[in-house]
Structure formats: structure tokens, C-alpha cells
């Protein structure tokens, strides 16, 4: 897929923020899982089928197919058993985040949700299985694995670039990312501090009124909403990658207290931060043997 001219991107414009794999098994028949998460997902039902409802789009995937979603999309996932054997759904998945200029998630440049079929799904499945075998807590100290981990992650992005179609506003999104980078960098460096609209306007060399006009023309959120999204996204990363308490995370991301943080997090991601962290840490625990039905 040739979405953009090469000169659109500077060297090192695309960076890996996080990636991990997981498996699930023996879901209750017809179980519906609703969530919104700050990362992209590739998910394949290796037994049974998945029904994904995302906005006005509905996708049904069987073994050999996978669905892909971008961050912050409201997802309604229904698990269907195998139609012939009645065995419950089993799945494998990959959660990941790549950013453009440390700002915009790369998967937002693609039409989402989308489906991977045949060769692309099989290739993604092999990558997921390698992550499941090798990406242990101990391997985080292994330089060879870290190099391989990044190689596999960029192969995943390559699969999407080959299989996906560009979103209608992809060129605009790239241009907007470049314009917003100085402001985004400033806000990320000051997430724990009180930041006013006047502070944002000063970074952009604009008056407050001029900043409001500029921001409204180039963003799909208010300045305060944009800042809150950055804070919640960083908080989600800290939940995934650290053992900081909710109070410590709240302090590092500019929320008044853990109760305020938890309320805003649940509003954005449809689950409390403690549940979000537990779902993630569960992948490090030994997986129970799959029951035979």
C-alpha cells in the first residue's frame, strides 16, 4: 500500500510504544465483551468465531481470519462456539501501539476496523505464537530478544501496511501531526503540572483567541479534552509497564487524586484502572490447560 510519498516522513518518525500477545480459551457461549482501549488490537478466533461490532461496522471472523482495530474505538465482541463441534471460542491476540512523530497512533492512518485473511492472518498468528513463547518477564533483560521483539513488531506493522486501506483523512492527519508536534511534546513533558490554555497558546506562538481558532480548525477535540486524552493514554501505559500505585500514576499524569483519575479512566476506557491492569498482568501467569469438550 502506497499511502504517502516517502518524503512525508522523517527518519525515525515511527516508533514502537508497546506490544504484547495473549491467548484466551473456553469463553461462555455467546459471551459479549465491551471495551475501549488505548492501543491497536489484532485478534483471531482459533476455534469458534468472533463477531465484532464497532460503530456502524460489523465483522464476523472464523479461524484463519482476524479483525484489527485502532485505539479508542468502542468495541463489542461476541464469542461464538464452533458451529459443528459446539466447542467454545479460543483466541489469540496482539495488543500494540506505534506512533508517528511520538504523537499519532499509526493505525489511525488506516480504515478501521478491518479484517486480515489467509496469508496475512497466518503470518500474524506465527508472530503472536513467538511472542507467547519468548516474551517473558525474564526476557526483558535479554538484548537479543529485545532486538527480535522490535523486528517482529515492525513485521506486524508491515502486514497492516500491505493489507489495509488508507483512511480518507490520512494525509490530513499526517499534516496535523506535524503541526501539533511542538504542542504535544510540551504537554507530554508537563503532564503532571497544571497547564492552562494560555500556556498552550504561548507554545504555539499564538494569542489565546488565535490559539482557539487554530486548534478548532485542526483538532477533533477541545484543548482541555486533548490534554486529558494525553494524560489518560500515558496513565494507561504506566498501568501496563510499571507497578506504580494508582495514586502515584494520578500524580504523574496531572489528576487531582486517585478517585478523580479512576473516574476519568473508566469514562474513557470503560473499565476501572485496576481491572485494566489485572487483565494485562494476567498474561504473565501460567495458562491453564485447555479443557477438552
C-alpha positions in Angstrom: 0.0 0.0 0.0 1.5 3.4 -1.0 -0.3 5.8 1.2 2.2 8.7 1.2 5.2 9.8 -0.6 8.5 8.9 1.2 9.5 12.5 1.8 6.4 12.9 4.0 8.2 11.1 6.8 11.4 12.0 8.6 13.8 9.2 9.7 12.7 7.6 12.9 9.3 9.2 12.6 7.6 5.8 13.5 8.3 4.4 16.9 7.1 1.4 18.9 5.4 2.3 22.2 4.2 -1.2 23.4 3.4 -4.6 22.2 2.3 -7.9 23.9 0.5 -11.1 23.0 -2.1 -13.2 24.8 -4.5 -16.2 24.5 -8.0 -16.9 25.8 -10.0 -20.1 25.9 -13.3 -21.6 26.8 -15.4 -18.4 26.8 -19.1 -18.8 27.8 -21.3 -19.4 24.7 -22.3 -16.0 23.3 -20.3 -14.1 25.9 -20.1 -10.4 25.0 -17.1 -8.3 25.9 -17.4 -4.5 25.6 -14.4 -2.3 26.0 -12.4 0.7 24.7 -8.6 0.6 24.9 -5.7 2.9 24.1 -3.9 0.5 21.7 -4.5 -1.3 18.5 -5.6 -5.0 18.5 -5.2 -7.9 16.2 -7.5 -10.8 17.4 -8.1 -14.2 15.8 -10.6 -16.9 16.9 -8.6 -20.1 16.6 -11.7 -22.1 17.5 -15.3 -20.9 17.0 -15.8 -17.4 15.7 -15.7 -13.7 16.6 -18.4 -11.2 16.0 -17.1 -7.6 16.2 -19.4 -4.6 16.4 -17.5 -1.3 16.1 -19.7 1.8 15.4 -21.7 1.0 12.3 -19.3 -1.8 11.2 -19.9 -5.5 11.9 -17.2 -8.1 11.2 -17.5 -11.9 11.6 -14.2 -13.8 11.7 -13.6 -17.5 11.7 -10.3 -19.4 12.2 -7.8 -18.2 9.6 -9.2 -14.7 9.8 -8.6 -11.9 12.3 -10.0 -8.5 13.0 -7.9 -5.3 13.6 -8.9 -2.2 15.4 -7.3 1.2 16.2 -7.0 2.7 19.7 -10.0 4.3 21.4 -12.7 2.6 19.3 -15.7 1.3 21.2 -15.7 -2.5 20.7 -18.4 -5.0 21.3 -17.0 -8.5 20.9 -19.2 -11.6 20.8 -17.7 -15.1 21.2 -19.5 -17.9 19.3 -18.7 -21.6 19.7 -17.7 -23.8 16.8 -20.9 -24.4 14.8 -20.0 -28.1 14.2 -18.5 -29.3 17.4 -20.0 -26.8 19.9 -16.6 -26.2 21.4 -16.2 -22.8 23.0 -14.2 -20.0 21.4 -10.5 -19.9 21.7 -8.4 -16.9 20.6 -5.0 -15.3 20.3 -4.3 -11.6 20.1 -1.8 -8.9 19.9 -2.0 -5.5 21.5 0.3 -2.9 20.2 1.0 0.8 19.7 3.1 2.6 17.1 3.2 6.4 17.0 4.0 8.8 14.2 6.3 11.6 15.5 5.7 10.4 19.0 2.2 11.7 18.7 -0.4 10.0 16.5 -1.1 6.2 16.5 -0.1 4.9 13.1 -3.1 2.7 12.8 -5.3 5.8 12.7 -4.0 6.2 9.1 -5.8 3.1 8.1 -9.5 2.4 7.6 -10.6 0.6 10.8 -11.9 -1.8 11.8 -10.5 -4.2 9.2 -10.1 -7.9 8.6 -7.0 -10.0 7.9 -7.5 -13.1 5.9 -5.4 -16.1 4.7 -1.7 -15.3 4.4 -1.7 -12.1 6.4 -3.6 -13.7 9.3 -1.3 -16.8 9.2 1.8 -14.6 9.4 0.4 -12.5 12.2 -0.5 -15.8 14.0 3.1 -17.0 13.8 4.3 -13.7 15.3 1.8 -14.0 18.1 3.0 -17.5 18.9 6.6 -16.4 19.0 5.7 -13.6 21.4 3.8 -16.1 23.6 6.8 -18.4 23.8 9.6 -15.8 24.2 8.2 -12.5 25.7 8.6 -13.5 29.4 9.4 -11.0 32.2 12.9 -12.5 32.3 13.4 -11.9 28.6 13.0 -8.1 29.2 16.7 -8.2 30.2 17.9 -10.1 27.0 19.2 -7.7 24.4 18.9 -10.3 21.6 15.2 -10.8 22.4 14.6 -7.0 22.5 16.1 -6.7 19.1 13.9 -9.6 17.8 10.9 -8.1 19.6 11.2 -4.9 17.7 11.8 -6.8 14.4 8.6 -8.8 14.9 6.6 -5.7 15.9 7.6 -3.9 12.7 6.7 -7.0 10.7 3.2 -6.7 12.2 3.1 -3.1 11.0 4.3 -4.2 7.6 1.4 -6.7 7.4 -1.1 -3.9 8.1 0.5 -1.6 5.6 0.2 -4.3 3.0 -3.4 -5.3 3.9 -5.0 -2.1 5.0 -6.6 0.8 3.0 -5.7 4.4 4.0 -8.3 6.3 5.8 -9.9 9.2 3.9 -8.3 11.8 6.2 -4.8 10.1 6.4 -2.9 12.9 4.6 -4.6 15.5 6.7 -3.8 13.5 9.8 -0.1 13.4 8.9 0.0 17.1 8.3 -1.9 17.8 11.6 0.6 15.6 13.5 3.5 17.7 12.2 1.7 20.9 13.2 0.8 19.6 16.6 4.2 18.0 17.5 5.6 21.0 19.4 2.5 21.3 21.5 2.2 17.6 22.1 5.9 17.5 23.1 5.3 20.3 25.6 2.2 18.7 27.1 3.9 15.3 27.5 6.8 16.9 29.3 4.3 18.7 31.7 1.6 16.1 32.2 2.0 16.3 36.0 1.7 20.1 36.0 -1.3 22.4 35.8 -1.4 23.6 32.1 -3.6 26.5 31.0 -4.9 27.5 27.6 -2.6 30.5 27.8 0.4 28.1 28.3 -0.6 26.1 25.2 -1.1 29.3 23.1 2.4 30.5 24.1 4.0 27.3 22.9 2.3 27.8 19.6 3.2 31.5 19.4 -0.4 32.5 19.2 -2.8 34.7 21.2 -5.4 32.8 23.3 -8.1 33.7 20.8 -5.9 32.8 17.8 -5.0 29.5 19.5 -8.7 28.6 20.0 -9.3 29.2 16.3 -6.2 27.3 15.2 -7.0 24.4 17.5 -10.6 24.2 16.4 -9.5 24.1 12.7 -7.0 21.3 13.2 -8.3 19.1 16.0 -11.3 17.0 16.7 -11.3 17.8 20.5 -11.1 20.8 22.7 -7.7 21.8 24.1 -8.7 20.5 27.5 -10.1 17.3 26.0 -6.9 16.8 24.0 -4.8 17.2 27.2 -6.9 14.8 29.1 -6.6 12.2 26.4 -2.8 12.5 26.5 -2.9 12.1 30.3 -5.1 9.1 30.2 -3.1 7.5 27.4 0.1 7.9 29.4 -1.6 6.6 32.5 -2.6 3.5 30.6 1.0 3.0 29.6 2.1 3.3 33.2 -0.5 0.7 34.2 0.8 -1.7 31.6 4.5 -1.2 32.3 5.0 -0.3 36.0 3.9 -1.3 39.5 3.1 2.3 40.5 0.1 2.8 42.7 -3.0 4.5 41.3 -2.1 7.5 43.5 1.4 7.7 42.0 0.1 7.4 38.5 -2.6 10.1 39.2 0.2 12.4 40.4 2.4 11.8 37.4 -0.4 12.4 34.9 -1.9 15.6 36.4 -5.1 14.2 38.1 -6.1 15.7 41.5 -6.3 12.3 43.2 -6.7 8.6 42.5 -10.5 8.9 42.7 -10.6 11.6 40.0 -8.1 9.6 37.9 -10.2 6.4 38.3 -13.4 8.1 37.3 -11.9 9.7 34.2 -10.1 6.5 33.2 -13.3 4.4 33.5 -15.2 7.0 31.5 -12.7 6.8 28.7 -11.8 3.1 28.7 -15.0 1.6 30.1 -13.3 -0.2 33.0 -11.5 0.8 36.2 -7.7 1.2 36.0 -7.3 -1.7 38.5 -9.2 -4.1 36.2 -7.3 -2.8 33.1 -4.0 -3.6 34.9 -5.2 -7.0 36.1 -6.2 -8.0 32.5 -2.7 -7.1 31.3 -0.8 -8.8 34.1 -2.8 -12.0 33.7 -0.8 -12.8 30.6 2.3 -13.4 32.7 0.6 -16.1 34.7 0.9 -19.8 33.5 -2.1 -20.6 31.3 -4.4 -23.3 32.5 -4.7 -26.4 30.3 -7.4 -26.1 27.7 -10.4 -28.2 28.6 -11.5 -30.8 26.2 -15.2 -30.7 25.3 
